[in-house]
Amino acid sequence: MILNMETISKDRAIKILHSKKISLFSVADACKVFEVKKENTLYKLLQRLVESNVIERTIKGKYLFSLREVDDFELANFFVNPSYVSLESALSFYGILSQFPYTITSVTVLKSKRITYKEKEYEFAHLGKKYFFGFLRKNNFLIAIPEKALLDELYFVSKRLRKISAEELNLNVINKRKFKELSKRYDFIPLQKLLRSLKLS
């Protein structure tokens, strides 16, 4: 049965989103979730739900269900797909970096970009496809494993795109054998030189 806009009240929309356990969705997702075929009808429905504070527009074409808690890392994955949380945010998450960065940092095979949402900055650094590995799903988001987060960081440092001091890093949680295995997949000479200077290769 195809629902039309008039049949979907505010309460009905909330019930649908709750029952399907949806926190974040795109316009394309909304078409399936609310079973609305006509584009014009769908946009009017979304506009009504935004005005009644059921959903919130985050960035163009993407929405958040206002009655569900959403993690910053989950939002980062949602804003740019494919991407995974890495660099300073992941290093801080694992306790490798003591400071918690203001910016939520991720890597993506797409173009580098920055998104500001609710006064918080989300950074997406471009990483070549052959280096886009070494992450897992934790809770509702994708994040680099500790060794890959460090490797990603040092890769960008070796490209002079980031700065970090070795003294800032707590490497006790790093599995050195796993780190060396992953680092072998990087054929970037400046990175290999940096790893040798840090006695990580």
Residue pairs with C-beta under 8 A, 6 or more apart in sequence:
1 35
2 35
2 36
2 37
3 34
3 35
3 36
4 36
4 41
5 36
5 41
5 42
5 44
5 45
5 48
8 16
8 34
8 36
8 45
10 48
10 49
10 52
10 54
13 34
13 45
13 49
13 54
13 55
14 54
14 67
16 33
16 34
17 33
17 54
17 55
17 65
17 67
17 68
18 67
20 33
22 29
22 33
22 65
22 68
23 64
23 65
23 68
23 69
23 70
23 74
23 140
24 58
24 62
24 63
24 64
24 65
24 70
24 74
24 75
24 78
25 33
25 62
25 63
25 65
26 61
26 62
26 63
27 42
27 43
27 46
27 61
27 62
27 63
30 36
30 42
30 45
30 46
30 63
31 37
31 42
34 42
34 45
36 42
36 45
46 55
46 63
49 55
50 56
50 57
50 63
53 66
54 65
54 66
54 67
55 63
55 64
55 65
55 66
56 63
56 64
56 66
57 63
57 64
58 64
58 75
58 78
58 79
58 117
59 79
59 115
59 117
62 78
62 79
64 70
64 75
71 139
71 140
71 141
72 104
72 120
73 85
73 89
73 93
73 104
73 139
73 141
73 143
74 139
74 140
74 141
75 104
75 117
75 122
76 83
76 85
76 89
76 104
76 106
76 122
76 124
76 141
77 83
77 84
77 85
77 106
77 141
77 142
79 115
79 117
79 122
79 124
80 106
80 108
80 110
80 113
80 115
80 122
80 124
82 108
82 109
82 110
82 132
83 106
83 107
83 108
83 110
83 124
83 142
84 106
84 107
84 135
84 142
84 143
84 144
85 93
85 104
85 105
85 106
85 141
85 142
85 143
85 144
86 105
86 106
86 107
86 135
86 143
86 144
86 148
86 149
86 152
86 153
87 105
87 106
87 107
87 125
87 149
87 152
87 153
87 156
87 162
88 97
88 101
88 103
88 105
88 153
88 164
89 101
89 103
89 104
89 105
89 106
90 105
90 143
90 144
90 146
90 149
90 152
91 97
91 146
91 149
91 150
91 153
91 169
92 98
92 99
92 100
92 101
93 143
94 146
94 149
94 173
95 170
95 173
96 146
96 149
96 150
96 169
96 170
96 171
96 173
96 174
97 164
97 168
97 169
97 170
98 168
98 170
99 168
102 120
102 121
103 120
103 121
103 122
103 123
104 120
104 121
104 122
104 123
105 123
105 125
106 122
106 123
106 124
106 125
107 124
107 125
107 126
107 127
107 132
107 144
107 152
108 124
108 125
108 126
108 127
109 126
109 127
109 128
109 129
109 132
110 124
110 126
111 126
112 123
112 124
112 125
112 126
113 123
113 124
114 121
114 122
114 123
114 124
115 121
115 122
115 124
116 122
125 156
125 161
127 152
127 155
130 185
131 152
131 155
131 185
131 186
133 148
133 185
134 144
134 145
134 147
134 148
134 151
134 182
135 142
135 143
135 144
135 145
135 148
136 142
136 143
136 145
143 149
144 152
145 178
146 173
146 174
146 175
147 174
147 175
147 178
147 179
147 182
148 182
150 169
150 171
150 174
150 179
151 179
151 182
151 183
151 186
153 162
153 164
154 191
154 194
154 195
154 198
154 200
155 186
155 188
155 191
156 162
157 163
157 164
157 194
158 188
158 190
158 191
158 193
158 194
159 188
159 190
166 198
176 200
179 200
180 200
180 201
183 191
183 192
183 195
183 200
183 201
186 192
192 201
195 201
